[in-house]
């Protein structure tokens, strides 16, 4: 569901909430709730009829663990009367391999999911996490760009990085200007490794774009669509347009080597 900058239907979407996510209500204004997203503390507005309350106990338990995520492009969670589509990267709260729980409701999930015991989570080996990160990144190719989006059906640059890193157990902040504060600096493009994050600024020096480094100084990023372009010390070069489209500011390494 969309999370908006202001309490109005015409306000810009700044992020979105997928199935299984939690938030807290900060204040109400008419039919709008200002919320704080539990995972990344992002603040925005949702319409009242999109709100589904849970108990304080559920909310506390939800916050206390890192939940498995869907590894299927599109899959269903279901009970006897309901079928809900979920996409790649969706959280599966309290998933035990068959059932998950949202509030008081139990749902069945029969798709692929991350498993911390198999090295997908924050305590898995760097090799397994990197392999999963690279594999999942390819699934997002050609997904359309959408401001505030975080799914295969519309994603922005920082939403893509947040979703990909979430699949391997890292919770990044929502925006590129916040994500740049994470990880260790890589000083030269020639020293980059797959999985590094490259950040780009505008003429005013503000961080406005982020992408994921692949092999051979290629970068996966959301610009019009999720695409792969070459990167050098100047920035991202778009071969179709035959020009640099994003000016490089900094490269950070979040994954352990």
C-alpha positions in Angstrom: 0.0 0.0 0.0 1.3 3.5 -0.7 2.8 5.7 2.0 2.5 9.3 1.1 4.4 12.5 1.9 1.2 14.4 3.0 -2.3 13.3 4.2 -3.8 13.5 0.7 -4.5 11.2 -2.2 -2.7 13.5 -4.6 0.5 13.7 -2.4 3.6 11.9 -3.7 4.2 8.3 -2.7 7.4 8.3 -0.7 7.5 4.5 0.0 5.2 1.6 0.2 4.3 -1.2 2.6 4.2 -4.8 1.4 2.4 -7.8 3.0 3.7 -8.7 6.4 5.2 -5.3 7.3 4.4 -3.4 10.6 4.2 0.2 11.6 3.2 2.4 14.5 0.7 5.3 14.3 2.1 8.7 15.3 -1.0 10.8 14.8 -4.3 11.1 12.9 -5.6 13.8 10.7 -9.1 13.3 9.4 -9.1 9.9 7.6 -5.3 9.8 7.5 -2.8 8.2 9.8 0.8 9.3 10.0 2.9 6.2 10.6 6.4 5.2 11.3 7.5 2.0 9.4 8.9 -0.5 11.9 11.7 -1.9 9.8 13.4 1.4 8.7 11.7 4.1 10.7 10.4 5.9 7.6 7.6 8.3 8.3 4.6 9.0 6.0 0.8 8.9 5.7 -1.7 6.1 4.9 -5.4 6.2 4.4 -7.5 4.9 7.3 -9.1 2.0 5.4 -5.7 0.5 4.6 -4.9 0.2 8.4 -5.0 -3.3 10.0 -4.3 -3.2 13.7 -2.3 -5.9 15.5 -1.8 -6.4 19.3 1.2 -4.8 21.1 2.4 -8.3 21.8 2.5 -9.2 18.1 4.2 -5.9 17.3 6.9 -6.5 19.9 7.5 -10.1 18.7 7.6 -8.9 15.1 10.3 -6.4 15.9 12.3 -9.0 17.8 13.3 -11.1 14.8 14.3 -11.0 11.2 11.5 -12.7 9.2 12.0 -15.0 6.2 11.3 -13.4 2.8 9.8 -14.7 -0.4 12.2 -15.9 -3.1 9.5 -16.4 -5.8 8.8 -13.7 -8.3 5.1 -13.9 -7.5 3.5 -16.3 -5.0 0.3 -16.7 -2.9 -0.3 -16.7 0.8 -3.7 -18.2 1.6 -6.2 -19.5 4.1 -9.6 -21.1 3.7 -11.2 -17.9 2.3 -8.4 -15.6 1.2 -5.6 -15.6 -1.4 -3.1 -12.8 -1.3 -0.4 -12.3 -3.9 3.1 -11.5 -2.7 6.2 -10.7 -4.7 9.9 -11.3 -4.4 11.4 -9.9 -1.1 8.1 -9.9 0.8 8.4 -10.6 4.5 6.7 -13.8 5.8 6.1 -13.1 9.5 6.9 -16.0 11.8 7.1 -18.4 8.8 7.9 -22.0 9.9 8.3 -23.5 6.5 4.6 -23.9 5.9 2.6 -21.4 7.9 3.0 -17.7 8.7 1.1 -15.3 11.0 -0.2 -11.8 10.5 -2.0 -10.5 13.6 -4.3 -13.3 14.6 -4.6 -14.8 11.1 -2.7 -17.9 10.0 -1.7 -18.2 6.3 -0.3 -21.0 4.2 2.7 -20.3 2.0 4.1 -23.0 -0.3 6.8 -21.0 -2.2 10.5 -20.6 -1.8 11.8 -18.5 1.1 15.0 -17.3 2.7 16.3 -19.5 5.5 18.9 -18.2 8.0 20.0 -21.8 8.6 21.0 -22.1 5.0 23.2 -19.0 5.1 20.7 -16.4 3.8 20.5 -14.4 7.0 22.9 -12.0 8.8 24.8 -14.9 10.3 25.3 -16.8 7.1 28.6 -17.0 5.2 29.6 -14.0 3.1 29.8 -16.2 0.0 26.3 -17.5 0.3 24.9 -14.1 1.0 26.7 -12.6 -2.0 25.6 -15.4 -4.3 21.9 -14.9 -3.3 22.3 -11.1 -3.7 23.6 -11.5 -7.2 21.0 -14.0 -8.2 18.0 -12.0 -6.9 19.4 -8.8 -8.5 19.0 -10.4 -11.9 15.3 -11.1 -11.2 14.6 -7.3 -11.0 15.9 -6.6 -14.5 13.4 -4.6 -16.6 11.2 -3.9 -13.6 9.7 -0.4 -14.3 10.9 2.6 -12.3 8.3 4.0 -9.9 9.0 6.7 -7.3 8.5 5.3 -3.8 8.2 1.7 -5.2 9.7 -1.4 -3.7 8.4 -4.3 -5.8 8.9 -6.0 -9.1 5.9 -4.0 -10.4 7.5 -0.7 -9.7 10.7 0.2 -7.8 12.9 3.2 -7.3 16.7 3.1 -6.9 17.0 3.0 -3.1 13.9 0.8 -2.8 15.7 -1.8 -5.0 18.8 -1.7 -2.8 16.7 -2.0 0.3 14.9 -5.0 -1.0 18.0 -6.8 -2.3 20.0 -6.3 0.9 16.9 -7.3 3.0 17.0 -10.7 1.2 20.4 -11.4 2.7 19.7 -10.1 6.2 20.7 -6.4 6.0 18.1 -3.7 6.8 19.2 -0.6 4.9 17.4 2.7 5.4 14.9 3.7 2.8 16.6 6.6 0.9 19.9 6.8 -0.9 20.9 9.8 1.2 20.5 7.6 4.3 22.0 4.5 2.8 25.3 6.2 2.1 26.1 6.3 5.8 26.4 2.5 5.9 29.4 0.4 5.1 33.1 1.1 4.4 34.5 3.5 1.7 36.0 2.0 -1.4 38.3 4.6 -2.8 38.6 3.5 -6.4 36.3 2.0 -9.0 39.0 -0.4 -9.9 38.8 -1.8 -6.3 35.1 -2.5 -6.3 33.6 -5.9 -5.7 30.2 -7.3 -6.6 27.7 -6.2 -3.9 29.2 -2.8 -3.3 26.9 0.2 -3.4 27.7 3.2 -5.6 26.1 6.6 -4.8 25.6 9.6 -7.1 24.9 13.2 -6.5 23.3 16.1 -8.4 24.7 19.6 -9.2 23.9 20.7 -5.6 25.9 17.9 -4.1 22.8 16.0 -2.8 22.8 12.2 -3.0 20.0 11.3 -5.5 20.8 7.8 -6.8 22.3 4.5 -5.8 23.1 1.2 -7.6 24.6 -2.2 -7.0 28.0 -3.2 -8.4 28.3 -6.4 -10.4 31.3 -8.0 -12.0 33.6 -6.1 -14.4 32.5 -2.6 -13.1 28.9 -3.0 -14.2 26.2 -1.5 -12.1 22.6 -2.6 -11.7 20.3 0.3 -10.9 16.7 1.6 -11.4 16.6 4.5 -13.9 13.5 4.3 -16.2 13.7 0.6 -15.6 16.1 -1.7 -13.7 19.0 -2.0 -16.0 22.8 -2.7 -16.2 25.3 -0.1 -17.3 29.0 0.4 -17.1 30.5 2.4 -14.3 33.8 4.4 -14.2 35.3 7.1 -12.1 33.0 9.7 -13.7 29.8 7.8 -13.1 27.2 5.7 -15.0 27.6 5.6 -18.8 24.4 4.9 -20.8 25.4 3.3 -24.1 22.0 3.9 -25.8 22.1 7.6 -25.0 25.9 7.8 -25.4 26.3 10.0 -22.3 26.9 9.9 -18.6 23.6 9.9 -16.8 24.7 9.9 -13.1 27.8 11.5 -11.5 29.7 9.3 -9.1 30.1 10.5 -5.5 31.1 7.6 -3.3 31.3 3.8 -3.2 30.6 1.8 0.0 31.1 -1.8 0.9 28.3 -3.2 3.1 28.9 -6.9 2.8 31.9 -8.4 4.7 34.8 -9.5 2.4 
